[in-house]
Amino acid sequence: MASSTASPSAAPDPFNMGIHTPANLNRGARPALLQNSPATMNGTIGVLPVPGRMAQTPSSPIIAATAAVATEGAARTIIIDL
């Protein structure tokens, strides 16, 4: 029967706090490491929103509804007053 053992990493994990490590640590650790990285640039990303119009993200229900209608090939128009 085969067995495996964990090999020690080359460098100790600075975010490993044993049982006290928060479950969502990876979510904050990566941006913290990249914050002072020479590869990062400070600036705007994407398109500026039109005044008076809410920003639409890929997870927006408006985008999801529009994509669903387009995918189904329906020839209807969705108008949503915000």
N, CA, C and O atoms as a CHARMM CRD file, in Angstrom:
* protein
*
  328
    1    1 MET  N      0.84700  -1.17400   0.00000 PROA 1      0.00000
    2    1 MET  CA     0.00000   0.00000   0.00000 PROA 1      0.00000
    3    1 MET  C      0.89300   1.23700   0.00000 PROA 1      0.00000
    4    1 MET  O      1.86900   1.31100   0.74600 PROA 1      0.00000
    5    2 ALA  N      0.54700   2.20000  -0.84100 PROA 2      0.00000
    6    2 ALA  CA     1.35500   3.40900  -0.94500 PROA 2      0.00000
    7    2 ALA  C      0.93900   4.41500   0.12000 PROA 2      0.00000
    8    2 ALA  O     -0.22900   4.51100   0.49600 PROA 2      0.00000
    9    3 SER  N      1.91200   5.14400   0.58400 PROA 3      0.00000
   10    3 SER  CA     1.62000   6.20800   1.54100 PROA 3      0.00000
   11    3 SER  C      2.43100   7.43400   1.14700 PROA 3      0.00000
   12    3 SER  O      3.44800   7.33300   0.46000 PROA 3      0.00000
   13    4 SER  N      1.97000   8.57300   1.58700 PROA 4      0.00000
   14    4 SER  CA     2.69500   9.79600   1.26900 PROA 4      0.00000
   15    4 SER  C      2.84500  10.62600   2.52800 PROA 4      0.00000
   16    4 SER  O      2.03000  10.56000   3.44800 PROA 4      0.00000
   17    5 THR  N      3.90200  11.40300   2.54000 PROA 5      0.00000
   18    5 THR  CA     4.11800  12.31900   3.65200 PROA 5      0.00000
   19    5 THR  C      4.27000  13.71100   3.07600 PROA 5      0.00000
   20    5 THR  O      4.74900  13.87900   1.95500 PROA 5      0.00000
   21    6 ALA  N      3.87400  14.67900   3.82000 PROA 6      0.00000
   22    6 ALA  CA     4.00000  16.06300   3.37200 PROA 6      0.00000
   23    6 ALA  C      5.45500  16.48500   3.46700 PROA 6      0.00000
   24    6 ALA  O      6.08800  16.35600   4.51500 PROA 6      0.00000
   25    7 SER  N      5.97500  16.99100   2.35800 PROA 7      0.00000
   26    7 SER  CA     7.35600  17.45800   2.37800 PROA 7      0.00000
   27    7 SER  C      7.37000  18.90700   2.85200 PROA 7      0.00000
   28    7 SER  O      6.47600  19.67600   2.49900 PROA 7      0.00000
   29    8 PRO  N      8.34800  19.28400   3.63000 PROA 8      0.00000
   30    8 PRO  CA     8.40100  20.67000   4.09700 PROA 8      0.00000
   31    8 PRO  C      8.66100  21.61500   2.92900 PROA 8      0.00000
   32    8 PRO  O      9.42400  21.28700   2.02100 PROA 8      0.00000
   33    9 SER  N      8.03600  22.77300   2.95000 PROA 9      0.00000
   34    9 SER  CA     8.22500  23.72800   1.86800 PROA 9      0.00000
   35    9 SER  C      9.59700  24.38700   1.99400 PROA 9      0.00000
   36    9 SER  O     10.21300  24.37600   3.06000 PROA 9      0.00000
   37   10 ALA  N     10.05700  24.95300   0.89800 PROA 10     0.00000
   38   10 ALA  CA    11.37400  25.58200   0.88500 PROA 10     0.00000
   39   10 ALA  C     11.41700  26.78600   1.82500 PROA 10     0.00000
   40   10 ALA  O     12.42700  27.02700   2.48600 PROA 10     0.00000
   41   11 ALA  N     10.33800  27.52600   1.87900 PROA 11     0.00000
   42   11 ALA  CA    10.27400  28.69500   2.75900 PROA 11     0.00000
   43   11 ALA  C      9.04500  28.56100   3.65200 PROA 11     0.00000
   44   11 ALA  O      8.01000  28.06800   3.20300 PROA 11     0.00000
   45   12 PRO  N      9.14100  28.98500   4.88600 PROA 12     0.00000
   46   12 PRO  CA     7.96600  28.88900   5.75600 PROA 12     0.00000
   47   12 PRO  C      6.85300  29.82300   5.27600 PROA 12     0.00000
   48   12 PRO  O      7.11700  30.91400   4.76800 PROA 12     0.00000
   49   13 ASP  N      5.63000  29.38500   5.44400 PROA 13     0.00000
   50   13 ASP  CA     4.47700  30.17700   5.02700 PROA 13     0.00000
   51   13 ASP  C      4.23900  31.28100   6.04800 PROA 13     0.00000
   52   13 ASP  O      3.89500  30.98300   7.19200 PROA 13     0.00000
   53   14 PRO  N      4.41200  32.55400   5.67000 PROA 14     0.00000
   54   14 PRO  CA     4.25000  33.64100   6.64300 PROA 14     0.00000
   55   14 PRO  C      2.80600  33.82200   7.09700 PROA 14     0.00000
   56   14 PRO  O      2.55300  34.49000   8.09900 PROA 14     0.00000
   57   15 PHE  N      1.84000  33.22500   6.35800 PROA 15     0.00000
   58   15 PHE  CA     0.43500  33.37100   6.71000 PROA 15     0.00000
   59   15 PHE  C     -0.10600  32.17800   7.48000 PROA 15     0.00000
   60   15 PHE  O     -1.29700  32.14300   7.79000 PROA 15     0.00000
   61   16 ASN  N      0.73000  31.20200   7.79700 PROA 16     0.00000
   62   16 ASN  CA     0.27400  30.02400   8.51800 PROA 16     0.00000
   63   16 ASN  C      0.31700  30.29800  10.01200 PROA 16     0.00000
   64   16 ASN  O      1.39100  30.42100  10.60100 PROA 16     0.00000
   65   17 MET  N     -0.85500  30.39100  10.61500 PROA 17     0.00000
   66   17 MET  CA    -0.95600  30.61200  12.05100 PROA 17     0.00000
   67   17 MET  C     -1.57300  29.40000  12.73800 PROA 17     0.00000
   68   17 MET  O     -2.16600  29.51200  13.81100 PROA 17     0.00000
   69   18 GLY  N     -1.42600  28.24600  12.10400 PROA 18     0.00000
   70   18 GLY  CA    -1.96200  27.02500  12.68300 PROA 18     0.00000
   71   18 GLY  C     -3.47600  27.06500  12.76000 PROA 18     0.00000
   72   18 GLY  O     -4.14400  27.45600  11.80200 PROA 18     0.00000
   73   19 ILE  N     -4.02000  26.65900  13.90500 PROA 19     0.00000
   74   19 ILE  CA    -5.47500  26.61400  14.05300 PROA 19     0.00000
   75   19 ILE  C     -6.09300  28.00400  14.13000 PROA 19     0.00000
   76   19 ILE  O     -7.31500  28.14100  14.07400 PROA 19     0.00000
   77   20 HSD  N     -5.27000  29.02600  14.25500 PROA 20     0.00000
   78   20 HSD  CA    -5.77500  30.39500  14.34500 PROA 20     0.00000
   79   20 HSD  C     -5.82400  31.09100  12.98400 PROA 20     0.00000
   80   20 HSD  O     -6.14100  32.27800  12.91400 PROA 20     0.00000
   81   21 THR  N     -5.51800  30.37700  11.91200 PROA 21     0.00000
   82   21 THR  CA    -5.54400  30.95400  10.57300 PROA 21     0.00000
   83   21 THR  C     -6.99200  31.13500  10.13200 PROA 21     0.00000
   84   21 THR  O     -7.73900  30.15700  10.10000 PROA 21     0.00000
   85   22 PRO  N     -7.41700  32.35400   9.79100 PROA 22     0.00000
   86   22 PRO  CA    -8.79800  32.57200   9.33400 PROA 22     0.00000
   87   22 PRO  C     -9.05300  31.85600   8.01000 PROA 22     0.00000
   88   22 PRO  O     -8.14700  31.71700   7.18800 PROA 22     0.00000
   89   23 ALA  N    -10.27500  31.40900   7.81300 PROA 23     0.00000
   90   23 ALA  CA   -10.63500  30.67500   6.59600 PROA 23     0.00000
   91   23 ALA  C    -10.50100  31.54400   5.35400 PROA 23     0.00000
   92   23 ALA  O    -10.19400  31.02800   4.28000 PROA 23     0.00000
   93   24 ASN  N    -10.72200  32.84300   5.47000 PROA 24     0.00000
   94   24 ASN  CA   -10.68500  33.72800   4.30200 PROA 24     0.00000
   95   24 ASN  C     -9.35300  34.46000   4.16800 PROA 24     0.00000
   96   24 ASN  O     -9.29400  35.51100   3.53100 PROA 24     0.00000
   97   25 LEU  N     -8.30200  33.93300   4.74600 PROA 25     0.00000
   98   25 LEU  CA    -7.00900  34.61700   4.71700 PROA 25     0.00000
   99   25 LEU  C     -6.48100  34.77800   3.29700 PROA 25     0.00000
  100   25 LEU  O     -5.90400  35.81500   2.97100 PROA 25     0.00000
  101   26 ASN  N     -6.66800  33.77300   2.44700 PROA 26     0.00000
  102   26 ASN  CA    -6.15500  33.85800   1.07700 PROA 26     0.00000
  103   26 ASN  C     -6.76000  35.02600   0.32100 PROA 26     0.00000
  104   26 ASN  O     -6.10500  35.61700  -0.53700 PROA 26     0.00000
  105   27 ARG  N     -8.00600  35.36300   0.63300 PROA 27     0.00000
  106   27 ARG  CA    -8.66900  36.46400  -0.05700 PROA 27     0.00000
  107   27 ARG  C     -7.95300  37.78500   0.19800 PROA 27     0.00000
  108   27 ARG  O     -7.85500  38.61800  -0.70300 PROA 27     0.00000
  109   28 GLY  N     -7.45400  37.98500   1.41300 PROA 28     0.00000
  110   28 GLY  CA    -6.77500  39.23100   1.73300 PROA 28     0.00000
  111   28 GLY  C     -5.27600  39.17300   1.55400 PROA 28     0.00000
  112   28 GLY  O     -4.62900  40.20200   1.35700 PROA 28     0.00000
  113   29 ALA  N     -4.71500  37.97000   1.62300 PROA 29     0.00000
  114   29 ALA  CA    -3.26300  37.83300   1.55600 PROA 29     0.00000
  115   29 ALA  C     -2.72300  38.17600   0.17100 PROA 29     0.00000
  116   29 ALA  O     -1.70200  38.85400   0.05600 PROA 29     0.00000
  117   30 ARG  N     -3.38900  37.72000  -0.86700 PROA 30     0.00000
  118   30 ARG  CA    -2.89000  37.97000  -2.22000 PROA 30     0.00000
  119   30 ARG  C     -2.85800  39.46300  -2.54100 PROA 30     0.00000
  120   30 ARG  O     -1.83000  39.95400  -3.00700 PROA 30     0.00000
  121   31 PRO  N     -3.95300  40.20800  -2.30800 PROA 31     0.00000
  122   31 PRO  CA    -3.87100  41.65700  -2.56900 PROA 31     0.00000
  123   31 PRO  C     -2.81600  42.35000  -1.70900 PROA 31     0.00000
  124   31 PRO  O     -2.17200  43.30100  -2.15100 PROA 31     0.00000
  125   32 ALA  N     -2.64400  41.86700  -0.47900 PROA 32     0.00000
  126   32 ALA  CA    -1.63900  42.48500   0.38900 PROA 32     0.00000
  127   32 ALA  C     -0.24000  42.25900  -0.16400 PROA 32     0.00000
  128   32 ALA  O      0.60300  43.15400  -0.10600 PROA 32     0.00000
  129   33 LEU  N      0.01100  41.07900  -0.69500 PROA 33     0.00000
  130   33 LEU  CA     1.32500  40.79400  -1.26900 PROA 33     0.00000
  131   33 LEU  C      1.54600  41.58000  -2.55900 PROA 33     0.00000
  132   33 LEU  O      2.65700  42.03500  -2.83100 PROA 33     0.00000
  133   34 LEU  N      0.49100  41.73700  -3.34700 PROA 34     0.00000
  134   34 LEU  CA     0.62200  42.42600  -4.62700 PROA 34     0.00000
  135   34 LEU  C      0.60100  43.94500  -4.49400 PROA 34     0.00000
  136   34 LEU  O      0.96400  44.65600  -5.43100 PROA 34     0.00000
  137   35 GLN  N      0.18200  44.44200  -3.34400 PROA 35     0.00000
  138   35 GLN  CA     0.02400  45.88300  -3.17100 PROA 35     0.00000
  139   35 GLN  C      1.32100  46.64300  -3.43800 PROA 35     0.00000
  140   35 GLN  O      1.29700  47.68600  -4.09200 PROA 35     0.00000
  141   36 ASN  N      2.42700  46.15000  -2.95500 PROA 36     0.00000
  142   36 ASN  CA     3.70800  46.83500  -3.14100 PROA 36     0.00000
  143   36 ASN  C      4.56500  46.18600  -4.22200 PROA 36     0.00000
  144   36 ASN  O      5.76700  46.43900  -4.30800 PROA 36     0.00000
  145   37 SER  N      3.95000  45.36000  -5.03300 PROA 37     0.00000
  146   37 SER  CA     4.66500  44.67600  -6.09500 PROA 37     0.00000
  147   37 SER  C      5.01200  45.66100  -7.21000 PROA 37     0.00000
  148   37 SER  O      4.19900  46.52700  -7.53400 PROA 37     0.00000
  149   38 PRO  N      6.20600  45.54600  -7.80500 PROA 38     0.00000
  150   38 PRO  CA     6.56100  46.44800  -8.90600 PROA 38     0.00000
  151   38 PRO  C      5.70800  46.21100 -10.15000 PROA 38     0.00000
  152   38 PRO  O      5.67400  47.05600 -11.04400 PROA 38     0.00000
  153   39 ALA  N      5.01800  45.06700 -10.21700 PROA 39     0.00000
  154   39 ALA  CA     4.20400  44.76700 -11.39200 PROA 39     0.00000
  155   39 ALA  C      2.84400  45.45300 -11.35000 PROA 39     0.00000
  156   39 ALA  O      2.13100  45.46100 -12.35400 PROA 39     0.00000
  157   40 THR  N      2.47300  46.02400 -10.21900 PROA 40     0.00000
  158   40 THR  CA     1.15900  46.66100 -10.12800 PROA 40     0.00000
  159   40 THR  C      1.22700  48.11100 -10.57200 PROA 40     0.00000
  160   40 THR  O      2.25700  48.77300 -10.44300 PROA 40     0.00000
  161   41 MET  N      0.11800  48.58400 -11.09300 PROA 41     0.00000
  162   41 MET  CA     0.02200  49.97400 -11.51700 PROA 41     0.00000
  163   41 MET  C     -1.20300  50.58100 -10.86600 PROA 41     0.00000
  164   41 MET  O     -2.24200  49.93000 -10.76200 PROA 41     0.00000
  165   42 ASN  N     -1.09100  51.80700 -10.43400 PROA 42     0.00000
  166   42 ASN  CA    -2.24000  52.50800  -9.89200 PROA 42     0.00000
  167   42 ASN  C     -2.91900  53.26200 -11.02200 PROA 42     0.00000
  168   42 ASN  O     -2.28100  54.02500 -11.74700 PROA 42     0.00000
  169   43 GLY  N     -4.19700  53.04500 -11.16400 PROA 43     0.00000
  170   43 GLY  CA    -4.95100  53.73700 -12.19500 PROA 43     0.00000
  171   43 GLY  C     -6.34300  53.16400 -12.28200 PROA 43     0.00000
  172   43 GLY  O     -6.67600  52.20300 -11.58900 PROA 43     0.00000
  173   44 THR  N     -7.16400  53.76200 -13.14400 PROA 44     0.00000
  174   44 THR  CA    -8.53000  53.28200 -13.29300 PROA 44     0.00000
  175   44 THR  C     -8.55300  52.05800 -14.18400 PROA 44     0.00000
  176   44 THR  O     -7.73600  51.91100 -15.09300 PROA 44     0.00000
  177   45 ILE  N     -9.48700  51.19900 -13.91300 PROA 45     0.00000
  178   45 ILE  CA    -9.65400  49.98500 -14.69800 PROA 45     0.00000
  179   45 ILE  C    -11.03000  50.03600 -15.33400 PROA 45     0.00000
  180   45 ILE  O    -12.01700  50.31400 -14.65400 PROA 45     0.00000
  181   46 GLY  N    -11.10500  49.77400 -16.60800 PROA 46     0.00000
  182   46 GLY  CA   -12.39400  49.71000 -17.26800 PROA 46     0.00000
  183   46 GLY  C    -12.88700  51.06600 -17.73300 PROA 46     0.00000
  184   46 GLY  O    -12.11100  52.00500 -17.91100 PROA 46     0.00000
  185   47 VAL  N    -14.18500  51.14600 -17.92400 PROA 47     0.00000
  186   47 VAL  CA   -14.82200  52.33500 -18.46300 PROA 47     0.00000
  187   47 VAL  C    -15.48800  53.09600 -17.32800 PROA 47     0.00000
  188   47 VAL  O    -16.07300  52.49700 -16.42600 PROA 47     0.00000
  189   48 LEU  N    -15.39800  54.41200 -17.37700 PROA 48     0.00000
  190   48 LEU  CA   -16.05600  55.22500 -16.36700 PROA 48     0.00000
  191   48 LEU  C    -17.56600  55.15200 -16.56400 PROA 48     0.00000
  192   48 LEU  O    -18.04100  55.17400 -17.70000 PROA 48     0.00000
  193   49 PRO  N    -18.32700  55.06500 -15.47300 PROA 49     0.00000
  194   49 PRO  CA   -19.78000  54.97900 -15.61500 PROA 49     0.00000
  195   49 PRO  C    -20.37000  56.28500 -16.14500 PROA 49     0.00000
  196   49 PRO  O    -19.84900  57.37000 -15.88700 PROA 49     0.00000
  197   50 VAL  N    -21.45500  56.15700 -16.88200 PROA 50     0.00000
  198   50 VAL  CA   -22.16400  57.31800 -17.40500 PROA 50     0.00000
  199   50 VAL  C    -22.88600  57.98300 -16.23600 PROA 50     0.00000
  200   50 VAL  O    -23.50600  57.28500 -15.43300 PROA 50     0.00000
  201   51 PRO  N    -22.82600  59.31800 -16.11200 PROA 51     0.00000
  202   51 PRO  CA   -23.51800  59.99000 -15.00800 PROA 51     0.00000
  203   51 PRO  C    -25.01100  59.65400 -15.00100 PROA 51     0.00000
  204   51 PRO  O    -25.66200  59.67200 -16.04500 PROA 51     0.00000
  205   52 GLY  N    -25.54100  59.35200 -13.82900 PROA 52     0.00000
  206   52 GLY  CA   -26.94800  59.01700 -13.70000 PROA 52     0.00000
  207   52 GLY  C    -27.26800  57.57200 -13.98400 PROA 52     0.00000
  208   52 GLY  O    -28.43000  57.16900 -13.92900 PROA 52     0.00000
  209   53 ARG  N    -26.26300  56.79200 -14.28300 PROA 53     0.00000
  210   53 ARG  CA   -26.48600  55.38000 -14.58700 PROA 53     0.00000
  211   53 ARG  C    -25.65300  54.53700 -13.63700 PROA 53     0.00000
  212   53 ARG  O    -24.48100  54.83000 -13.40100 PROA 53     0.00000
  213   54 MET  N    -26.25200  53.50500 -13.10000 PROA 54     0.00000
  214   54 MET  CA   -25.53500  52.63700 -12.17300 PROA 54     0.00000
  215   54 MET  C    -24.56800  51.74000 -12.94000 PROA 54     0.00000
  216   54 MET  O    -24.83400  51.34600 -14.07600 PROA 54     0.00000
  217   55 ALA  N    -23.46100  51.43000 -12.31200 PROA 55     0.00000
  218   55 ALA  CA   -22.48300  50.54100 -12.92900 PROA 55     0.00000
  219   55 ALA  C    -23.05900  49.13900 -13.02000 PROA 55     0.00000
  220   55 ALA  O    -23.79100  48.70100 -12.13200 PROA 55     0.00000
  221   56 GLN  N    -22.73100  48.44600 -14.08400 PROA 56     0.00000
  222   56 GLN  CA   -23.18200  47.07100 -14.25800 PROA 56     0.00000
  223   56 GLN  C    -21.97100  46.15800 -14.19900 PROA 56     0.00000
  224   56 GLN  O    -21.01800  46.32000 -14.96200 PROA 56     0.00000
  225   57 THR  N    -22.01600  45.22000 -13.30700 PROA 57     0.00000
  226   57 THR  CA   -20.93700  44.25500 -13.18400 PROA 57     0.00000
  227   57 THR  C    -21.36000  42.97000 -13.87800 PROA 57     0.00000
  228   57 THR  O    -22.54700  42.78200 -14.14500 PROA 57     0.00000
  229   58 PRO  N    -20.41300  42.07900 -14.17700 PROA 58     0.00000
  230   58 PRO  CA   -20.78800  40.81100 -14.81100 PROA 58     0.00000
  231   58 PRO  C    -21.79600  40.01000 -13.98600 PROA 58     0.00000
  232   58 PRO  O    -22.54000  39.20000 -14.54000 PROA 58     0.00000
  233   59 SER  N    -21.82800  40.22800 -12.66600 PROA 59     0.00000
  234   59 SER  CA   -22.76500  39.48900 -11.83400 PROA 59     0.00000
  235   59 SER  C    -24.08700  40.23100 -11.66500 PROA 59     0.00000
  236   59 SER  O    -24.95900  39.78400 -10.92000 PROA 59     0.00000
  237   60 SER  N    -24.23800  41.34400 -12.34400 PROA 60     0.00000
  238   60 SER  CA   -25.44800  42.14800 -12.23800 PROA 60     0.00000
  239   60 SER  C    -26.65100  41.38800 -12.78600 PROA 60     0.00000
  240   60 SER  O    -26.53900  40.73500 -13.82400 PROA 60     0.00000
  241   61 PRO  N    -27.81200  41.46000 -12.10600 PROA 61     0.00000
  242   61 PRO  CA   -29.01800  40.79700 -12.62000 PROA 61     0.00000
  243   61 PRO  C    -29.43400  41.32700 -13.98900 PROA 61     0.00000
  244   61 PRO  O    -30.01200  40.59400 -14.79100 PROA 61     0.00000
  245   62 ILE  N    -29.14100  42.59500 -14.25600 PROA 62     0.00000
  246   62 ILE  CA   -29.48600  43.16600 -15.56000 PROA 62     0.00000
  247   62 ILE  C    -28.67100  42.48600 -16.65300 PROA 62     0.00000
  248   62 ILE  O    -29.21200  42.11800 -17.69600 PROA 62     0.00000
  249   63 ILE  N    -27.39000  42.32000 -16.42100 PROA 63     0.00000
  250   63 ILE  CA   -26.52700  41.65400 -17.39900 PROA 63     0.00000
  251   63 ILE  C    -26.95600  40.20200 -17.56900 PROA 63     0.00000
  252   63 ILE  O    -27.00500  39.69800 -18.69100 PROA 63     0.00000
  253   64 ALA  N    -27.26700  39.52700 -16.46600 PROA 64     0.00000
  254   64 ALA  CA   -27.66800  38.12100 -16.52700 PROA 64     0.00000
  255   64 ALA  C    -28.95700  37.95900 -17.32900 PROA 64     0.00000
  256   64 ALA  O    -29.06700  37.04400 -18.14400 PROA 64     0.00000
  257   65 ALA  N    -29.92900  38.83700 -17.10500 PROA 65     0.00000
  258   65 ALA  CA   -31.19900  38.75400 -17.83400 PROA 65     0.00000
  259   65 ALA  C    -30.98900  39.02700 -19.31500 PROA 65     0.00000
  260   65 ALA  O    -31.56000  38.34000 -20.16200 PROA 65     0.00000
  261   66 THR  N    -30.18100  40.01700 -19.62800 PROA 66     0.00000
  262   66 THR  CA   -29.91000  40.35300 -21.02300 PROA 66     0.00000
  263   66 THR  C    -29.18700  39.21000 -21.72400 PROA 66     0.00000
  264   66 THR  O    -29.51200  38.86600 -22.86100 PROA 66     0.00000
  265   67 ALA  N    -28.20700  38.62400 -21.04500 PROA 67     0.00000
  266   67 ALA  CA   -27.45100  37.51000 -21.62500 PROA 67     0.00000
  267   67 ALA  C    -28.34900  36.30100 -21.82900 PROA 67     0.00000
  268   67 ALA  O    -28.22500  35.60000 -22.83300 PROA 67     0.00000
  269   68 ALA  N    -29.25400  36.04700 -20.88500 PROA 68     0.00000
  270   68 ALA  CA   -30.15200  34.90100 -21.00200 PROA 68     0.00000
  271   68 ALA  C    -31.07800  35.06200 -22.19900 PROA 68     0.00000
  272   68 ALA  O    -31.31500  34.10700 -22.93800 PROA 68     0.00000
  273   69 VAL  N    -31.59600  36.25800 -22.38900 PROA 69     0.00000
  274   69 VAL  CA   -32.48500  36.51500 -23.52100 PROA 69     0.00000
  275   69 VAL  C    -31.71800  36.37100 -24.82300 PROA 69     0.00000
  276   69 VAL  O    -32.22300  35.77200 -25.77300 PROA 69     0.00000
  277   70 ALA  N    -30.51100  36.90800 -24.88600 PROA 70     0.00000
  278   70 ALA  CA   -29.70300  36.82100 -26.10300 PROA 70     0.00000
  279   70 ALA  C    -29.33800  35.37700 -26.41100 PROA 70     0.00000
  280   70 ALA  O    -29.31700  34.97300 -27.57300 PROA 70     0.00000
  281   71 THR  N    -29.05100  34.60000 -25.37400 PROA 71     0.00000
  282   71 THR  CA   -28.67100  33.20500 -25.56500 PROA 71     0.00000
  283   71 THR  C    -29.84100  32.39100 -26.08700 PROA 71     0.00000
  284   71 THR  O    -29.65700  31.51400 -26.93200 PROA 71     0.00000
  285   72 GLU  N    -31.03600  32.66600 -25.59800 PROA 72     0.00000
  286   72 GLU  CA   -32.21900  31.92600 -26.02500 PROA 72     0.00000
  287   72 GLU  C    -32.66900  32.34300 -27.41900 PROA 72     0.00000
  288   72 GLU  O    -33.50700  31.67700 -28.02500 PROA 72     0.00000
  289   73 GLY  N    -32.12600  33.42600 -27.92500 PROA 73     0.00000
  290   73 GLY  CA   -32.51000  33.88600 -29.24800 PROA 73     0.00000
  291   73 GLY  C    -33.85500  34.58700 -29.25500 PROA 73     0.00000
  292   73 GLY  O    -34.46600  34.74200 -30.31300 PROA 73     0.00000
  293   74 ALA  N    -34.32200  35.01000 -28.10300 PROA 74     0.00000
  294   74 ALA  CA   -35.61800  35.67900 -28.02000 PROA 74     0.00000
  295   74 ALA  C    -35.51600  37.07300 -28.62500 PROA 74     0.00000
  296   74 ALA  O    -34.50300  37.75800 -28.48200 PROA 74     0.00000
  297   75 ALA  N    -36.57000  37.47200 -29.29300 PROA 75     0.00000
  298   75 ALA  CA   -36.58900  38.79100 -29.92200 PROA 75     0.00000
  299   75 ALA  C    -37.42700  39.74300 -29.09400 PROA 75     0.00000
  300   75 ALA  O    -38.34100  40.37900 -29.61800 PROA 75     0.00000
  301   76 ARG  N    -37.13400  39.85000 -27.81900 PROA 76     0.00000
  302   76 ARG  CA   -37.87700  40.76900 -26.97000 PROA 76     0.00000
  303   76 ARG  C    -36.92100  41.75800 -26.32600 PROA 76     0.00000
  304   76 ARG  O    -35.72300  41.49700 -26.21400 PROA 76     0.00000
  305   77 THR  N    -37.44100  42.85600 -25.91900 PROA 77     0.00000
  306   77 THR  CA   -36.64300  43.90400 -25.30300 PROA 77     0.00000
  307   77 THR  C    -36.97700  43.98200 -23.82600 PROA 77     0.00000
  308   77 THR  O    -38.14600  43.96900 -23.43900 PROA 77     0.00000
  309   78 ILE  N    -35.94900  44.06100 -23.01500 PROA 78     0.00000
  310   78 ILE  CA   -36.14700  44.20000 -21.57800 PROA 78     0.00000
  311   78 ILE  C    -35.84400  45.64300 -21.21500 PROA 78     0.00000
  312   78 ILE  O    -34.75100  46.14400 -21.47800 PROA 78     0.00000
  313   79 ILE  N    -36.82000  46.30500 -20.60900 PROA 79     0.00000
  314   79 ILE  CA   -36.63400  47.68000 -20.15800 PROA 79     0.00000
  315   79 ILE  C    -36.79300  47.68300 -18.65000 PROA 79     0.00000
  316   79 ILE  O    -37.82600  47.26900 -18.12300 PROA 79     0.00000
  317   80 ILE  N    -35.77600  48.14600 -17.97100 PROA 80     0.00000
  318   80 ILE  CA   -35.79400  48.18500 -16.51400 PROA 80     0.00000
  319   80 ILE  C    -35.55900  49.61800 -16.08500 PROA 80     0.00000
  320   80 ILE  O    -34.50000  50.18800 -16.34800 PROA 80     0.00000
  321   81 ASP  N    -36.55000  50.20200 -15.42100 PROA 81     0.00000
  322   81 ASP  CA   -36.39900  51.55500 -14.89100 PROA 81     0.00000
  323   81 ASP  C    -35.74200  51.47900 -13.53600 PROA 81     0.00000
  324   81 ASP  O    -36.21100  50.76700 -12.64800 PROA 81     0.00000
  325   82 LEU  N    -34.65600  52.21200 -13.37300 PROA 82     0.00000
  326   82 LEU  CA   -33.96800  52.21400 -12.08200 PROA 82     0.00000
  327   82 LEU  C    -34.20600  53.49200 -11.35500 PROA 82     0.00000
  328   82 LEU  O    -33.70400  53.67400 -10.24600 PROA 82     0.00000
